[in-house]
């Protein structure tokens, strides 16, 4: 199971409020782990995720798929106010590129 746990998306950041490092996992957004060092925070959140996955499997519940294992089409829709759409269309026309290319370059 350790290899499966390794495929999840982990992050360690400083919590000013708690004055400790907090370990997080994107696929389990409700979980966190506080520690004095970033290494211990990462170790703690990984252990917590492993326990959670074991509990889900034991209860016959679905286990979140790691983001790294998902396929993405490269397409998504974003709704913006009409004024923003117009402004971006003008910027794209002035730059001589498609609206899609303009937006993609801004997101990259």
N, C-alpha and C positions, 0 to 999 in steps of 0.2 A: 504494500500500500504506500510505502514511502515515495516510490517513484511517481505514483499518481498525485500525491500531495505536493510534490515538487513542481507540478505543472500549473499550479494556481498562481495568481498574481499577487505578490506580497509587496508591502511598502512599509518603511519605518520612517516616522517623522517625529519631531519634537512637539510635545504638548506644553505650551506655556502655562495653561491652566493647571495641569497636574504636576508640572516641573519634572516630567519624566518622558522617556521615549515611548511612543505608542506604535505597536505593530498592528497592521491592518491587512485584510485580504479582500480584494475587489469582489470576488465571487461570493463572499460571506460578509456582506456589508454591516451586519448587526454585531459582528465579533470584533473585539480589540483586546490588546494585551499591553499593560504598562510595565515598564522596567527602568532601571537606572542606566542601562547601557543599550545601545542600538542592537548589539549582538543578542542580548538576552531577550529584547522585545521581539526580534525576529524568531528566535527559538520558541518563545512562548506562544506566539500566534500560530506558528506551524503546528505545535503540539495541540493547541486548541482546535484548529481546523481538522487535524487527524481524528481527534475525539468526536467532533461533530459528524464527520463523514462516517465513522464507525457506528455512531448512534442512528444516523439516517438509514444506513444499510441494514442495521439490525432491526429497525422498525419497518423495513420494506418501503421506505420513502425515497423519492428521487434525490439523487445527489447532483448538485450543480456541476455543469460541464465547465472545465477550465476555459477561460477566454482564449488561451493559446491554441486550443483544439477546435475552435469554432471557425467556420468558413464565412467570409464576408464578401459580398458582391461588389463592394466599392461604391454602391449607390445608397443615398439616403435623402429624404426630403426634409427641408427646413422651412418652416413658415416664418416669414418676416412681415412687418408692416408694408403696405403698398409703397409708401414713400421711400423706404429702404430699398425695395426691389427696383424702383425707378432710378434711384441714385446709383445703385450698383450697375444697372443696365447702361446708364450714361458713362460711367467709368470704364466699363468693358468696351463700349463703342469707341470711346476716345483713345483707349489703349490698343484698339484693333484686335481684340481677342474676344472669345466667346464669354458669356456670363459664367458658364461652368468653369472655364480655365481661370478666370479672375478669382472666383471663390475658392477653387482648389489651391491656387497659389497663396491665398491668404490663410488657409487652414494648415498648410504645410509648415 
